[in-house]
Amino acid sequence: MLSTDRHTDRHTDRHTDRHTDRQTGIRSALLGVNNDILRVRGQKNHSRTIKKRIIADSVLEDMRKNRNWSWFRELQFRNSNKLNTIALFYRGNEISYGEMINKMINYGRSLKMLGIKKGDEIPISVSNIPEFVYLFGAISMIGAKANIFSDDFEKDYIEEIINSCNSSVIFIEDNKYKRLKEVIENTSITRIILMSLQDSLPKEGNPFFDLDKQHEELFKNKVDSIKRTNPMVIGVDEFESIGSEYSGEVEDKSVTLEDEFTITYSSGTTSNRPKGIVHAVRSYNLVSRFHDSEINHTPSMDMFNMQATLPTYSSTDLISGISDALTQGCRLALEPIYDKDFVVNSLLINTPSYLDLTKSFWLQFAKDILYNPQYSGVKIPSLTICFSVGEETDLNEEKLINAALKKVSAGRDLIKVPLSIVRLSVAGGDCEHGGIFYRLFRDYQNINPIHLLKKEPAGMVTFDMVDVAVLDKNGDFCMPYEIGRLVATSELDMVGYKNDPSATKNTIIYNSKGKKYVDCFVLAFADWEGMIHIIGREDAHLMEKYQISLLLKSMKEILSCEVIECDNHFVAHIEFQRERQDVKHNLIKVIRRCKKKLPEDTIGRLLFRVHSTEESFKLTHSGKRDLLVLKKEGVSRRCIKLKNNGIK
């Protein structure tokens, strides 16, 4: 915990005397650049930040005064003149905003008939389908809470999640029933509502059957067969019909921005039991407000076709996918198949202009487009805005993805010319903050000379409502390029971890003036323009791993790299570019470069583990690289040790 009881009168003097260049290698690229110019730019950026905060505060005050209501009410308010506009697209079925809102109201009546009231917590395990969206709006309308989990979690953890909810009703997808059946039997659940991927398919059938064929089984309705074996089970049509008998008030108008709305789960990259994260209504309504064009100063989002693909138990899918699309009046394509090998097919089905995916999914998309003959000649001109979430996307990875985007004529539909070579946009932050970073089109050809001189990626900027800082161990603000703990605070911050007050308390960080932040759990530095550069999770040898990683990722032979510490060694897991598959030849090049650039002690502890294009990296259920798998593998027989000028 950072200090909250020391005064900062000497803050300026102490930092004036600090030699910020001592941070290993971070500012080496700035040698020879006029620091006075950089400081002037930094001061101008600080002034702009203050102005943005004043505007942000006035927006927040207006929301609390005039729109202090549920997500459902915000959705209605924003789309009152768009009821005939298409809200949802699902395998050829187009559902208007008016139809969607009516469905939400029907579902709300049914929830009321089942005795669910404000504050009740409902367990849910359903993919991105229209029925999930209807349920999501209905839960908001009556002031209940949605606890959305993955059927891939450990069974004892799922049982714990369901038992922690105060609801006797559960909503699950029929494809997940087989795995969850035994778990549910050990809980107090008395009513199971099954939703199927088939429920909202067009009456004439799935027009994209050929593209969906590899997942054909998932689209078969299994509800009737399951009902014959379990009297607790009803289908979604029966559930909706229950509400026809309800005549009372459906919407709970006492719901405010501070009421708890969702419990979602972290990615599982650091633990096999992802943390349950509670978000209030404000995390949804306020981020939508800050995406409005008059606040964000970008074109209106209602021109976009957005696609919800990430798992529904992720706050990123709910906040940045479903909620943001619908509150902005977009057309939202719902994609229930979450499979890296299905990305290209999903784009051909849904034709989105805006898409969030992990970088691992984007990389598979690029490999399919560039190397898989099945997709030869494929064009996706609708795809214009590509967000990489959950993982940093490195230079060589983005070059590969850009090559694929160029090949499919990405962007032609909206901007009528090919996309320039751009870095993928960055969205996210972490689940605790509900997403705080937003940068559209990070350009390789950035005309800003400071970025060219630094020879480093453009950092990440945040929403205007976010106060982000890099703090040292004493809670003082770090100078530019000085590494410290990244903290942030905004209206998007989580309420806390479900059923874990001690863990919630440990995420709270105070600076030396007593200002409260939420820990981002990573070390980072800010550049002179206030952009954030993340180093990684804090540990004893982080800077050594960071140096190794930076060096390897800068080599044209290497596509991807993850550096893991285990058994007193650094294991560099690398994947070479496909066209550079002479492993021994490439390794010799890499080793020679490492010997020139890395300290001798680091070289003595460095091992290489080469992944083939086909093997690549294992992923978690969230679609991020599974670092736990790499740590578990440890120092294996597959590791290659440096020896003189060669390999061993």
C-alpha positions in Angstrom: 0.0 0.0 0.0 1.4 3.4 -0.9 1.8 6.0 1.7 -1.1 8.4 2.6 0.5 10.3 5.6 3.5 12.2 4.2 3.5 15.7 2.9 4.6 16.6 -0.6 6.0 20.1 -0.2 9.4 18.9 -1.3 7.9 16.9 -4.2 9.1 19.3 -6.9 12.6 19.7 -5.6 13.1 16.0 -5.0 12.0 15.2 -8.6 14.1 18.0 -10.1 17.2 16.4 -8.7 16.2 12.9 -9.7 18.2 11.3 -12.5 15.4 9.7 -14.5 17.9 8.3 -17.0 18.8 5.6 -14.5 15.8 3.5 -15.6 17.5 0.8 -17.7 17.4 1.6 -21.3 14.0 3.4 -21.2 15.2 6.8 -22.4 18.2 5.7 -24.5 16.3 6.5 -27.6 16.0 10.1 -26.5 19.7 10.8 -26.3 20.5 13.9 -28.3 17.0 15.3 -28.3 16.5 18.7 -26.8 14.9 18.1 -23.4 13.6 21.7 -23.2 11.4 21.0 -26.2 10.1 17.9 -24.6 9.3 19.7 -21.4 7.4 22.4 -23.2 5.4 19.7 -25.0 4.7 18.0 -21.7 3.5 21.3 -20.1 1.1 21.9 -23.0 -0.2 18.4 -22.7 -0.8 19.0 -19.0 -2.8 22.1 -19.8 -4.9 20.2 -22.3 -5.5 17.5 -19.7 -6.8 20.1 -17.2 -9.3 21.5 -19.7 -10.5 18.0 -20.6 -11.0 17.2 -16.9 -13.2 20.4 -16.5 -15.4 19.3 -19.4 -15.5 15.7 -18.1 -16.6 16.8 -14.6 -19.4 18.9 -16.0 -20.6 15.9 -18.1 -20.5 13.6 -15.0 -22.4 16.2 -12.9 -25.1 16.4 -15.6 -25.5 12.6 -15.8 -25.9 12.4 -12.0 -28.4 15.2 -11.9 -30.5 14.4 -15.0 -29.9 10.8 -16.0 -29.4 8.9 -12.7 -31.2 5.8 -13.9 -30.8 2.2 -15.1 -29.0 1.0 -18.2 -32.3 0.0 -19.6 -33.7 3.6 -19.2 -30.5 5.0 -20.7 -31.0 2.7 -23.7 -34.6 3.8 -24.1 -33.7 7.4 -23.8 -31.0 7.3 -26.4 -33.0 5.4 -29.0 -36.5 6.8 -28.6 -36.4 8.1 -32.2 -34.7 4.9 -33.7 -37.3 2.3 -32.8 -37.5 1.2 -36.5 -33.7 1.1 -36.9 -31.9 -2.3 -36.9 -30.5 -3.0 -33.4 -29.4 -6.6 -33.6 -28.2 -8.8 -36.5 -28.1 -12.6 -35.9 -27.4 -14.9 -38.8 -29.6 -12.9 -41.2 -32.3 -12.1 -38.7 -32.6 -8.3 -38.2 -34.2 -7.1 -35.0 -35.2 -3.4 -34.6 -34.7 -1.3 -31.5 -38.4 -1.3 -30.9 -38.6 -5.1 -31.1 -35.6 -5.5 -28.9 -37.0 -3.2 -26.2 -40.4 -4.9 -26.2 -38.6 -8.2 -25.7 -36.7 -6.8 -22.8 -40.0 -5.7 -21.2 -41.5 -9.1 -21.8 -38.5 -10.8 -20.1 -38.8 -8.3 -17.3 -42.4 -9.3 -16.6 -41.4 -12.9 -16.6 -38.6 -12.3 -14.1 -41.2 -10.5 -11.9 -43.5 -13.5 -12.1 -40.7 -15.7 -11.0 -40.3 -13.6 -7.9 -37.1 -11.8 -8.9 -36.8 -8.3 -7.5 -34.3 -5.5 -7.2 -30.9 -6.6 -5.8 -31.4 -10.3 -6.6 -28.4 -11.9 -8.3 -29.1 -14.2 -11.3 -26.5 -16.8 -12.5 -26.1 -16.8 -16.3 -24.0 -18.8 -18.8 -25.1 -17.9 -22.3 -23.2 -16.8 -25.4 -23.7 -13.7 -27.6 -27.3 -14.3 -28.9 -30.4 -12.0 -29.0 -32.0 -13.8 -26.0 -29.0 -12.8 -23.8 -29.4 -9.2 -24.8 -33.1 -9.3 -23.9 -32.3 -10.8 -20.6 -29.6 -8.3 -19.9 -32.0 -5.4 -20.5 -34.7 -7.0 -18.4 -32.4 -7.6 -15.4 -31.4 -3.9 -15.6 -35.0 -2.8 -15.8 -36.0 -4.5 -12.6 -32.8 -3.6 -10.8 -31.5 -7.1 -10.4 -27.8 -8.2 -10.9 -26.4 -10.5 -13.7 -23.7 -12.9 -12.6 -22.3 -14.1 -15.9 -19.8 -17.0 -15.7 -18.1 -19.4 -18.1 -18.9 -23.1 -18.3 -15.2 -23.6 -18.8 -14.5 -22.6 -15.2 -13.6 -25.4 -12.8 -16.7 -27.2 -11.7 -16.3 -26.6 -8.0 -15.8 -22.9 -8.7 -19.0 -22.8 -10.8 -20.9 -24.4 -8.0 -19.5 -21.8 -5.6 -20.6 -19.0 -8.0 -24.2 -20.3 -8.3 -24.5 -20.8 -4.6 -23.4 -17.3 -3.9 -26.3 -15.9 -5.9 -29.6 -15.5 -4.1 -31.7 -16.7 -7.0 -33.4 -20.1 -7.5 -33.4 -19.4 -11.3 -30.5 -19.9 -13.7 -30.2 -19.1 -17.4 -27.9 -21.3 -19.4 -27.3 -22.2 -23.0 -28.4 -25.6 -24.1 -24.9 -26.4 -25.4 -23.6 -25.9 -21.8 -26.2 -27.9 -20.0 -24.3 -31.3 -20.2 -21.3 -29.8 -18.4 -23.4 -27.8 -15.9 -26.1 -30.4 -15.1 -24.3 -32.1 -12.2 -23.1 -28.8 -10.8 -26.6 -27.4 -10.7 -27.9 -30.4 -8.9 -25.6 -29.4 -5.9 -27.2 -26.0 -5.7 -30.5 -24.5 -4.6 -31.6 -23.9 -8.3 -35.2 -24.9 -8.9 -35.8 -23.5 -12.4 -33.5 -23.8 -15.4 -34.3 -21.6 -18.4 -32.5 -22.9 -21.5 -31.6 -20.6 -24.4 -30.5 -22.0 -27.8 -28.4 -20.6 -30.6 -31.3 -21.6 -32.8 -34.0 -19.5 -31.0 -33.5 -16.4 -33.1 -32.4 -17.9 -36.4 -34.6 -16.8 -39.4 -37.7 -19.0 -39.8 -36.5 -20.1 -43.2 -33.3 -21.4 -41.7 -29.7 -20.2 -41.3 -28.6 -18.5 -44.5 -25.0 -18.9 -43.4 -25.1 -22.6 -42.9 -22.1 -23.3 -45.1 -19.9 -20.9 -43.1 -21.3 -22.3 -39.8 -20.9 -25.9 -40.8 -17.9 -26.6 -38.6 -20.0 -25.6 -35.6 -23.3 -27.1 -37.0 -23.9 -29.1 -33.8 -24.0 -25.9 -31.6 -26.9 -24.5 -33.6 -29.1 -27.6 -33.1 -31.9 -26.9 -30.5 -31.5 -29.4 -27.6 -34.1 -27.9 -25.3 -36.9 -30.4 -26.0 -34.7 -33.4 -25.4 -33.3 -32.0 -22.2 -36.8 -31.1 -20.9 -37.8 -34.8 -21.2 -35.1 -35.7 -18.7 -35.4 -32.8 -16.2 -38.7 -31.3 -15.0 -36.9 -28.1 -13.8 -36.1 -27.1 -17.4 -38.2 -24.8 -19.6 -37.4 -23.2 -22.9 -37.1 -19.5 -23.5 -40.5 -19.3 -25.2 -42.2 -20.8 -22.1 -40.2 -18.3 -20.0 -41.4 -15.4 -22.0 -45.0 -16.5 -21.9 -44.9 -16.6 -18.1 -44.8 -12.8 -18.1 -48.1 -12.4 -20.0 -49.9 -12.8 -16.7 -48.0 -10.1 -14.9 -49.9 -6.8 -14.6 -47.8 -4.8 -12.1 -45.1 -2.3 -12.6 -42.1 -3.8 -14.5 -39.5 -1.1 -14.3 -37.9 -0.3 -11.0 -37.4 3.5 -11.2 -35.5 3.6 -8.0 -32.4 2.2 -9.8 -29.5 4.7 -9.8 -26.0 4.8 -11.3 -24.5 3.5 -8.1 -26.6 0.3 -8.0 -24.7 -2.9 -8.7 -25.5 -4.3 -12.1 -23.1 -7.0 -13.2 -20.6 -9.6 -11.9 -18.2 -10.6 -14.6 -14.9 -12.4 -14.5 -11.2 -11.7 -15.2 -9.3 -13.4 -18.0 -7.8 -16.2 -16.0 -4.2 -15.6 -17.2 -2.9 -15.4 -13.6 -5.2 -17.8 -11.9 -7.4 -20.9 -12.7 -10.2 -19.2 -10.6 -10.9 -15.9 -12.4 -11.8 -13.0 -10.0 -15.5 -12.0 -9.9 -15.7 -8.3 -10.5 -18.7 -6.2 -9.6 -19.6 -3.2 -11.7 -22.3 -0.6 -11.1 -24.7 0.9 -13.6 -22.4 3.9 -13.9 -19.7 1.8 -15.6 -22.1 1.3 -18.5 -24.0 4.5 -18.8 -21.1 6.9 -18.3 -18.7 5.2 -20.8 -21.4 5.4 -23.4 -21.8 9.1 -22.7 -18.1 9.7 -23.2 -18.3 7.9 -26.5 -20.8 10.5 -27.8 -19.3 12.5 -30.7 -19.7 15.9 -29.0 -17.7 14.7 -26.0 -15.2 12.3 -27.7 -14.7 14.5 -30.8 -14.8 11.5 -33.1 -17.5 10.7 -35.7 -20.8 9.4 -34.4 -20.7 5.7 -33.8 -24.2 5.1 -35.1 -22.7 4.7 -38.6 -20.9 1.6 -37.4 -21.8 -2.1 -37.6 -20.3 -3.5 -34.4 -19.8 -7.1 -33.6 -20.0 -8.7 -30.1 -17.6 -11.7 -30.1 -15.8 -11.7 -26.8 -17.3 -14.0 -24.0 -20.3 -12.5 -22.3 -18.6 -13.1 -18.8 -16.1 -10.4 -19.8 -16.9 -6.8 -18.8 -15.2 -5.8 -22.1 -17.9 -7.6 -24.1 -20.7 -6.1 -22.0 -19.4 -2.6 -21.7 -17.5 -2.0 -25.0 -19.4 -4.5 -27.1 -23.1 -4.8 -26.3 -23.8 -1.7 -24.2 -21.7 0.7 -26.2 -23.1 -0.4 -29.5 -26.7 -0.2 -28.4 -26.5 3.0 -26.5 -24.9 4.6 -29.5 -27.6 3.4 -31.8 -25.4 1.0 -33.8 -26.3 -2.2 -35.6 -24.9 -4.9 -33.3 -24.0 -8.3 -34.9 -24.1 -11.0 -32.2 -21.5 -13.8 -32.7 -22.0 -16.8 -30.4 -19.0 -18.8 -31.7 -15.8 -17.9 -29.9 -13.1 -19.7 -31.7 -9.8 -18.3 -33.1 -10.2 -20.5 -36.2 -13.6 -19.1 -36.9 -12.8 -15.4 -37.0 -12.7 -15.0 -40.8 -16.0 -16.8 -41.2 -17.6 -14.7 -38.5 -16.5 -11.5 -40.4 -18.0 -12.8 -43.6 -21.3 -13.5 -41.8 -21.6 -10.3 -39.8 -19.7 -7.7 -42.0 -18.8 -5.5 -39.1 -17.0 -2.2 -39.4 -15.9 -2.2 -35.8 -14.5 -5.2 -33.9 -12.9 -6.1 -30.6 -10.7 -9.2 -30.5 -7.6 -10.3 -28.5 -4.4 -10.0 -30.4 -4.1 -13.8 -30.5 -7.4 -13.9 -32.4 -6.2 -11.1 -34.7 -3.0 -13.0 -35.4 -5.0 -16.2 -36.4 -7.2 -14.0 -38.6 -4.0 -12.7 -40.3 -2.5 -16.2 -40.8 -5.7 -17.5 -42.3 -6.0 -14.7 -44.7 -2.3 -14.8 -45.8 -1.6 -18.5 -45.7 -4.8 -20.5 -45.8 -5.9 -21.3 -49.3 -9.5 -21.7 -48.1 -9.6 -17.9 -47.8 -7.9 -17.0 -51.0 -9.6 -14.0 -52.6 -11.7 -13.2 -49.6 -12.6 -9.5 -49.3 -13.9 -7.8 -46.1 -14.2 -4.1 -47.1 -16.6 -3.3 -44.3 -13.9 -3.8 -41.6 -12.6 -0.4 -40.7 -11.9 -0.1 -36.9 -9.9 -3.0 -35.4 -9.4 -3.0 -31.6 -6.9 -5.2 -29.9 -8.0 -5.9 -26.3 -6.5 -7.8 -23.4 -3.0 -8.1 -24.7 -0.4 -5.7 -26.1 0.1 -6.1 -29.8 3.7 -5.8 -30.9 5.2 -4.2 -34.0 5.8 -7.4 -36.0 2.5 -8.8 -35.1 0.7 -5.6 -36.2 2.7 -5.7 -39.5 1.3 -9.2 -40.1 -2.2 -8.1 -39.2 -1.9 -5.0 -41.4 -0.8 -7.1 -44.4 -3.9 -9.2 -43.9 -6.2 -6.2 -43.6 -4.7 -4.8 -46.8 -5.3 -8.1 -48.6 -9.0 -8.1 -47.7 -9.4 -4.4 -48.8 -10.4 -3.5 -45.2 -12.0 0.0 -44.9 -13.1 0.4 -48.5 -16.8 0.4 -47.6 -16.6 3.4 -45.3 -13.6 5.4 -46.4 -13.6 4.3 -50.0 -9.8 4.0 -50.1 -7.5 1.3 -48.7 -6.6 1.7 -45.0 -3.1 3.3 -44.5 -0.7 1.1 -42.5 -1.9 1.7 -39.0 -1.2 0.2 -35.6 -4.2 -1.6 -34.2 -6.3 0.6 -32.0 -5.9 -0.1 -28.3 -8.9 -0.6 -26.0 -9.2 -1.9 -22.5 -7.1 -1.3 -19.4 -8.2 -4.0 -17.0 -11.5 -5.5 -15.8 -11.3 -3.7 -12.5 -11.5 -0.4 -14.4 -14.1 -1.5 -16.9 -11.8 -0.3 -19.8 -9.9 3.0 -19.5 -7.7 3.2 -22.5 -8.9 4.3 -25.9 -6.7 5.2 -28.9 -8.0 5.2 -32.4 -5.6 4.5 -35.3 -2.1 4.5 -33.8 -0.3 5.4 -37.0 3.2 4.0 -38.0 3.6 7.1 -40.1 2.8 9.5 -37.2 4.0 12.9 -38.3 4.7 13.9 -34.7 8.6 14.2 -34.7 8.8 13.3 -31.0 7.5 9.9 -31.6 9.8 9.4 -34.6 12.8 10.5 -32.4 11.8 8.2 -29.6 11.7 5.2 -31.9 9.1 3.6 -29.7 5.4 2.8 -30.1 2.9 5.5 -29.4 1.6 5.0 -25.9 -2.0 4.7 -24.7 -4.3 7.6 -23.9 -7.4 7.4 -21.7 -10.9 8.6 -21.8 -11.2 12.2 -20.6 -13.1 11.1 -17.5 -10.1 9.0 -16.4 -7.4 10.2 -14.0 -4.4 8.0 -14.6 -1.0 8.3 -12.9 2.3 6.5 -12.4 3.3 6.5 -8.8 6.6 5.7 -7.0 6.8 3.6 -3.8 6.2 6.8 -1.7 3.1 7.7 -3.6 4.6 10.6 -5.5 4.0 11.1 -9.2 6.8 9.7 -11.3 8.6 11.9 -13.8 8.3 11.1 -17.5 10.1 7.9 -18.3 10.4 6.9 -14.7 9.0 3.5 -14.0 6.4 3.2 -11.3 3.0 1.6 -10.4 0.2 2.4 -12.8 -3.0 3.5 -11.1 -6.2 5.0 -12.4 -9.6 6.1 -11.2 -12.8 7.0 -13.0 -16.6 6.4 -12.9 -15.9 3.1 -14.6 -14.1 1.6 -11.5 -15.4 -1.6 -10.2 -17.4 -1.7 -7.0 -15.1 -4.4 -5.8 -14.4 -8.2 -6.0 -17.4 -10.3 -5.2 -17.2 -11.9 -1.7 -13.6 -10.8 -1.2 -13.4 -7.5 0.7 -9.7 -8.0 1.6 -8.7 -8.3 -2.1 -10.9 -5.3 -2.9 -9.1 -3.3 -0.2 -5.7 -4.3 -1.5 -6.6 -2.8 -4.9 -7.0 0.7 -3.4 -3.9 2.8 -3.7 -3.5 6.4 -2.3 -0.9 8.9 -3.6 1.1 11.0 -1.2 -1.7 13.6 -1.1 -4.3 11.1 -0.1 -6.0 10.8 -3.4 -7.7 7.4 -4.0 -6.9 5.3 -7.0 -7.5 1.7 -8.1 -4.3 -0.4 -8.8 -3.8 -1.5 -12.4 -1.4 -4.2 -11.1 1.4 -3.3 -13.5 4.5 -1.2 -13.7 4.5 1.5 -16.4 5.9 4.8 -17.4 4.4 7.9 -19.0 6.2 9.7 -21.8 6.4 13.5 -22.1 3.0 13.7 -23.8 1.3 11.8 -21.0 0.9 8.6 -22.9 1.2 5.4 -21.0 3.6 2.6 -21.7 3.1 -0.6 -19.8 6.1 -2.7 -18.7 4.4 -5.6 -17.0 3.4 -7.2 -13.7 5.8 -6.4 -10.9 8.4 -9.0 -9.9 12.0 -9.1 -8.9 13.4 -9.5 -12.4 10.8 -7.6 -14.4 13.3 -5.2 -16.0 15.5 -8.0 -17.2 12.5 -9.8 -18.8 11.4 -6.5 -20.3 14.8 -5.9 -21.8 14.9 -9.4 -23.3 11.4 -9.0 -24.6 12.0 -5.5 -26.2 15.1 -6.8 -27.9 13.5 -9.9 -29.3 10.3 -8.2 -30.4 12.4 -5.7 -32.4 14.0 -8.4 -34.5 12.4 -8.9 -37.9 12.8 -12.7 -37.7 10.5 -13.0 -34.7 6.7 -12.7 -34.9 5.8 -13.2 -31.3 7.6 -13.5 -28.0 6.7 -14.2 -24.3 9.5 -14.2 -21.6 8.8 -16.4 -18.6 11.0 -16.7 -15.5 11.4 -20.2 -14.0 14.1 -22.2 -12.2 16.4 -19.2 -12.2 16.2 -19.0 -15.9 14.5 -16.7 -18.5 12.7 -18.8 -21.0 12.0 -16.8 -24.2 9.1 -18.5 -26.0 9.3 -17.3 -29.6 7.5 -17.9 -32.8 9.4 -17.0 -36.0 7.9 -15.3 -39.0 6.4 -18.0 -41.3 8.7 -17.1 -44.2 11.7 -17.5 -41.9 11.3 -21.1 -40.8 15.0 -22.1 -40.9 15.0 -22.3 -37.1 18.7 -22.9 -36.6 19.8 -20.1 -39.0 17.4 -17.7 -37.3 18.4 -18.7 -33.8 22.0 -18.0 -34.6 21.1 -14.5 -35.7 19.0 -13.9 -32.6 21.7 -15.2 -30.3 24.4 -13.0 -31.8 22.1 -10.0 -31.3 21.4 -10.9 -27.7 25.1 -11.3 -27.0 25.7 -7.8 -28.2 22.8 -6.1 -26.4 22.2 -8.0 -23.2 24.3 -8.2 -20.0 26.4 -11.3 -19.6 24.5 -12.5 -16.5 21.3 -12.3 -18.4 22.8 -14.2 -21.3 23.9 -17.0 -18.9 20.3 -17.5 -17.7 18.6 -17.2 -21.1 16.9 -20.1 -22.9 14.8 -20.3 -26.0 11.7 -22.3 -26.7 10.6 -22.2 -30.3 6.9 -22.5 -31.2 5.9 -23.5 -34.7 3.3 -21.6 -36.7 0.9 -24.5 -36.2 1.6 -24.9 -32.5 1.8 -21.2 -31.7 0.7 -20.3 -28.1 -2.0 -21.9 -26.0 -4.9 -19.6 -25.1 -7.1 -19.2 -22.1 -10.9 -19.5 -22.4 -10.9 -15.7 -22.8 -8.7 -15.9 -25.9 -5.5 -14.5 -24.3 -2.2 -16.3 -24.2 -2.1 -18.7 -21.3 1.0 -17.7 -19.4 0.2 -20.4 -16.7 0.8 -23.1 -19.4 4.1 -21.6 -20.2 5.1 -21.4 -16.5 4.0 -25.0 -16.0 6.1 -26.2 -18.9 9.1 -24.5 -17.2 12.6 -25.4 -18.4 11.8 -28.4 -20.6 13.7 -30.5 -23.1 12.4 -28.2 -25.8 14.4 -25.4 -24.5 17.6 -24.3 -26.4 20.5 -22.9 -24.4 23.0 -20.3 -25.7 26.6 -21.6 -26.2 29.4 -19.5 -27.5 28.3 -18.3 -30.9 26.0 -21.2 -31.5 23.2 -23.1 -29.8 23.1 -26.1 -27.5 
